[in-house]
Amino acid sequence: MTADERRRRRAWMEVLVAPLVAVGFLCLCGWKPTQAGGGHGAMEAMFLALSALLAVLYATLLPIMRRMVHAGSLDRLRLAFRAAGQRFILTLLIALTIAWLDRVDRRVFLVWIAIGYVVLSLVETIALVRWMRKTEKRACT
């Protein structure tokens, strides 16, 4: 394996691992306040919200990244916007469905969906920009 191939593989892994690290950080930061505010039920809601966000993120990110490798700059931008739209709609549908089923504390669940969505959107954007730079693909030319 050449140095260029190792660099590309490492960049790919960074994009895949960054959301997991962000969710771990959110769990660590939110553990005490969530548990203090709502007990065990609130913790379940937090974990369910963050798990749902991760599932949606990977379900929309992986197919788009495969297409972005071979796309031109304008097409990459379109793919990124399409993925963002898909992610928003899927997150909204899953969050409303879980909240409607009333299996966990609805208020805590929706708060963690909102917090996690914002944080994961930021992390994913940073990771994708780094990935495109390392793979010598520019977002816009």
C-alpha positions in Angstrom: 0.0 0.0 0.0 1.4 3.4 -1.0 1.5 6.4 1.3 -1.2 8.0 -0.8 -3.5 5.0 -0.3 -2.8 5.0 3.5 -3.6 8.7 3.7 -6.9 8.2 1.9 -7.9 5.2 4.1 -7.0 7.2 7.2 -9.1 10.1 6.0 -12.0 7.8 5.4 -11.7 6.3 8.9 -11.6 9.8 10.4 -15.0 10.6 8.8 -16.4 7.4 10.1 -15.0 7.7 13.7 -15.7 11.4 14.2 -19.5 11.0 14.9 -18.8 8.1 17.3 -16.4 10.3 19.3 -18.9 13.2 19.3 -21.7 11.0 20.6 -19.3 9.6 23.3 -18.5 13.2 24.3 -22.2 14.1 24.4 -22.9 11.1 26.6 -20.1 12.1 29.0 -21.2 15.7 29.2 -24.9 15.0 29.5 -24.7 12.0 31.8 -24.9 13.8 35.2 -27.4 16.6 34.2 -29.7 14.1 32.5 -29.6 11.6 35.3 -30.1 14.3 37.9 -33.1 15.8 36.0 -34.9 12.6 35.2 -33.3 9.5 36.5 -33.0 6.2 34.7 -35.8 7.0 32.2 -34.1 10.2 31.1 -30.9 8.3 30.5 -32.7 5.8 28.3 -34.2 8.7 26.3 -30.8 10.3 25.9 -29.2 7.0 24.7 -32.1 6.3 22.3 -31.9 9.8 20.8 -28.2 9.7 20.2 -28.4 6.1 18.8 -31.2 7.2 16.4 -29.1 10.1 15.3 -26.0 7.9 14.6 -28.1 5.4 12.7 -29.6 8.2 10.5 -26.2 9.8 10.0 -24.5 6.6 8.8 -27.4 5.6 6.7 -27.2 8.9 4.8 -23.4 9.5 4.9 -21.9 6.3 3.6 -23.8 6.2 0.2 -23.1 9.8 -0.4 -19.4 9.5 0.4 -19.0 6.7 -2.2 -20.5 8.9 -4.8 -18.5 12.0 -3.8 -15.2 10.3 -4.4 -15.8 10.3 -8.2 -18.0 13.4 -8.5 -17.0 16.9 -9.7 -17.1 19.9 -7.4 -20.6 21.0 -8.2 -21.9 17.4 -8.0 -20.2 17.0 -4.6 -22.0 20.1 -3.3 -25.4 18.8 -4.6 -24.8 15.4 -3.0 -23.9 17.1 0.3 -27.1 19.2 0.2 -29.2 16.1 -0.7 -27.7 14.1 2.2 -28.4 17.0 4.6 -32.0 17.1 3.4 -32.4 13.4 3.7 -30.9 13.4 7.1 -33.2 16.1 8.3 -36.3 14.4 7.0 -35.3 11.0 8.4 -34.4 12.5 11.8 -37.7 14.3 11.9 -39.7 11.1 11.0 -37.8 8.9 13.5 -38.0 11.5 16.3 -41.7 12.1 15.8 -42.4 8.4 15.6 -40.5 7.6 18.8 -42.0 10.6 20.6 -45.5 9.5 19.5 -45.0 5.9 20.7 -44.2 7.4 24.2 -41.8 4.6 25.2 -39.3 7.1 26.7 -39.5 10.5 28.3 -40.6 12.5 25.4 -39.2 15.9 26.5 -35.7 14.5 27.3 -35.7 12.6 24.0 -36.6 15.6 21.9 -34.0 17.8 23.7 -31.3 15.3 23.0 -32.4 14.9 19.4 -32.0 18.7 19.0 -28.6 18.9 20.8 -27.2 15.8 19.0 -28.4 17.0 15.6 -26.6 20.3 15.9 -23.4 18.8 17.3 -23.3 15.9 14.7 -24.0 18.3 11.8 -21.0 20.4 12.9 -18.8 17.3 13.4 -19.8 15.8 10.1 -19.2 19.0 8.2 -15.7 19.4 9.7 -14.9 15.7 9.0 -16.1 15.9 5.4 -14.1 19.1 4.7 -11.0 17.5 6.1 -11.7 14.3 4.1 -12.1 16.3 0.9 -8.9 18.2 1.5 -6.9 15.0 2.3 -8.3 13.2 -0.8 -7.4 16.3 -2.9 -11.0 17.0 -3.7 -12.2 20.6 -3.3 -15.7 21.5 -2.3 -15.9 24.3 -4.8 -13.5 25.4 -7.6 
